[in-house]
């Protein structure tokens, strides 16, 4: 994925966040806990990781010290607590600010650097893939998981189709990228949702996604 593709993915995610928040704008956003996120919590979590990614990449490029996340669960819990009393409007505004700043982060790096896997991101793959993971793949997986959680299979299928090209480029056409094990606290819930999805799905691509998630 070249720089133009990264910018396109960044714009796609902002539009997806806005759509997702509008779709769930009437949801009771006060009824949540760390093990049962609502739509606001999902977007707050996405915001925190995109901001973290941008701050890390800026520090790397400018040779500044940077403290990496040593405990992911602790990081997520702290940020959940920080976000849980924010309004959905506040969360949306934070998304806009964070993603606007990421424009400058992308521009810090040239096309050749995007292909390099020598930067200390904590991952062995190319820089473009690190950006795509934080800007696109991780956010979309959370949004897809929330559609499944709410049994909104129509929106799930629509989002699979809309974001398919990004997943396939990121993963090298590996369908296993859609493994939701890390996105469900309860494995039985995950299997139940995909079994229900299977009853209303006639899309061959999604059938493959179902297959890898009901085992």
SULVENGI-V673623 format. One record per backbone hydrogen bond with DSSP energy under -1.0 kcal/mol. CO is the residue of the C=O (numbers start at 0). NH is the residue of the N-H. Records with the same first field share a line. If there is no record, write none. Layout:
BEGIN
CO: NH, NH
END
This chain:
BEGIN
1: 5
2: 6
3: 7
4: 8
5: 9
6: 10
7: 11
8: 12
9: 13
10: 14
11: 15
12: 16
13: 17
14: 18
15: 19
16: 20
17: 21
18: 22
19: 23
21: 24
23: 26
26: 28
27: 30
29: 31
32: 35
35: 32
37: 41
38: 42
39: 43
40: 44
41: 45
42: 46
43: 47
44: 48
45: 49
46: 50
47: 51
48: 52
49: 53
50: 54
51: 55
52: 56
53: 57
54: 58
55: 59
56: 60
57: 61
58: 63
70: 74
71: 75
72: 76
73: 77
74: 78
75: 79
76: 80
77: 81
78: 82
79: 83
82: 85
86: 90
87: 91
88: 92
89: 93
90: 94
91: 95
92: 96
93: 97
94: 98
95: 99
96: 100
97: 101
100: 104
101: 105
102: 106
105: 108
109: 113
112: 115
113: 127
115: 126
118: 120
125: 129
126: 130
127: 131
128: 132
129: 133
130: 134
131: 135, 136
132: 137
135: 139
136: 140
137: 141
138: 142
139: 143
140: 144
141: 145
142: 146
143: 147
144: 148
145: 149
146: 151
147: 150
150: 152
151: 155
152: 156
153: 157
154: 158
155: 159
156: 160
157: 161
158: 162
162: 166
163: 167
164: 168
165: 169
166: 170
167: 172
173: 176
174: 177
175: 178
179: 182
185: 189
186: 190
187: 191
188: 192
189: 193
190: 194
191: 195
192: 196
193: 197
196: 199
202: 206
203: 207
204: 208
205: 209
206: 210
207: 211
209: 212
END
